[in-house]
Amino acid sequence: MDPVVPGQPAAPGWMLIDLGSAMVAVVERDALGTSARVAVWPPYQLARVLAVVDAELTLLDRQASRFREDSEISAIHRSAAGVHRVSEGLAEAIAVALSAARWTGGLVDPTVGGALESLGYDRDFAVVPQSGDAPLVLTAVPGWQSVQLDGRRLSLPVGSRLDLGATAKGLGADRTASAAAAAMAGGGILVSLGGDIAVAGEAPDGGWPVLVADEQEPASTRHARPRPGGPGVDRAPAQVVRLSAGALATSSVVSRRWRRGGRTLHHIVDPRTGLPATGPWRTVSVAATTCAEANAASAAAIVAGDQAEAWLAAQGLPARLVAHGGRVRLVAGWPEADGGLVEPPAACRMTAGPKGLGMTQAGPRGPADGRGLGGPGEARPA
Amino acid sequence: MDHEDEERPGWVRLPGYDDDAYPHGTARARGIRRTRRASNWTVAALIAGVAAATGYFAHHPPAAAPATSSVTGVPGGTAAGPHKPTLNTPVTTSGGSGVTVSTGPGGVKTVTYRDN
């Protein structure tokens, strides 16, 4: 059996990352338009874990990627029908997205796909023209209530475009970590999809150390640094936290930016306006029971703006919010100290039932329709 | 045994069998009893040992056999159990979805920032 050589393939497509510890194996590859990173202990279980991870990521990509012509969701978008029978996997992904929309009062909404495409984010981000002369085109967001899911039967207005970006990577991390842990004989695993992280099994002593930063950086970098060649930005210092259970996700408007019609745009669209969110927060990190929940909460907080802190506190979700000026706010027990343990709540806050938090009763409509976060258990009328 | 001291056809008493220093049958009987006592203690010890081992493994499952893997040569690849690793270096970064980090040949990482 071959020894591990850092920097060499650990499995097809995966590169081993050397963290200076032989007690854990860390690997990385490109996936889902970003990078997937997996950490496993004990390391000899890596091969069986990666087989599971590869299978889960491939499944999710074929189900939910709007950038793959052969994905299930692309086939739905091309279809002239309004009713579709979808796979169990896609049904789950859409159900989670709808739960997130209900929970956040529609501030994350899977029907923003058309708006994102109009803004120019119509292909894998790696090939989105960053400096386009094309005019800025706005498209109203139909609203998540226009989507009906009954088991595997999906009803979607013809022409509506789904984007599951606010929950799909989180769901993918949850699925992957859970499936991999089930295949392991003890030990633990961390799965990060573009910085949306789920852990399963037993964590290392003291938890998995994770760097929380404005931007994705190599994990060995302890503190944020100026962007190469970029303009000066007042950066909040990065922070190392430890995660023993649950999940952690970060949403940021600092990355995935491009230009249209003389404006700089980013990928977190406010469903109320069809435009990129303009709140005070540039980066929000949230710890939650599941990564789908953390993912939805962090994106919703960016959109919610001034209401975000109170809502996250009411949900009991530990969070770290970085304002555009670099000011950092910590909520609901997020550790102040570097290396502190971040402890997600034991139970999910995002419920699939009809009484989700902040739920609105409004139907599909244009901007400024009253969508927004409510308090715990509060239903907001239109 | 009930017939230890009986004469049997073809058997010959060992010299000194009837000596006063060694009462009739004593040496042989003592040896057998000593052996019996030793056997009893051995059996008791074995039973105690098996019980102790059973109890130990009930609480400390033995290591699972390593799967065939390209990384089985990693030192410190202990089985799950009481020896959790302690990590001080962050294993990953949570920094907002979207920045593509590519790892090329030789482990060279290319971090692509998209914020112009």
Interface residues (C-beta under 8 A of the other chain):
Chain A: M1 D2 P3 V4 P6 G7 Q8 A10 A11 M15 L16 I17 D18 L19 G20 S21 A22 M23 V24 A25 V26 E28 R29 D30 G33 T34 S35 R37 A39 W41 P42 P43 Y44 Q45 L46 A47 R48 F125 A126 Q130 S131 G165 K169 M184 A185 G186 G187 L190 S192 L193 G194 G195 D196 I197 G201 E202 A203 P204 D205 G206 W208 P209 V210 L211 V212 A213 D214 E215 Q216 E217 P218 A219 S220 T221 R222 R227 P228 G230 A238 V240 L248 A249 T250 S251 S252 V253 V254 S255 R256 R257 W258 R259 T264 H266 H267 T283 S285
Chain B: A64 P66 A67 T68 S69 S70 V71 T72 G73 V74 P75 G76 G77 T78 A79 A80 G81 K84 P85 T86 L87 N88 T89 P90 V91 T92 T93 S94 G95 G96 S97 G98 V99 T100 V101 S102 T103 G106 G107 K109 V111 T112 Y113 R114 D115 N116
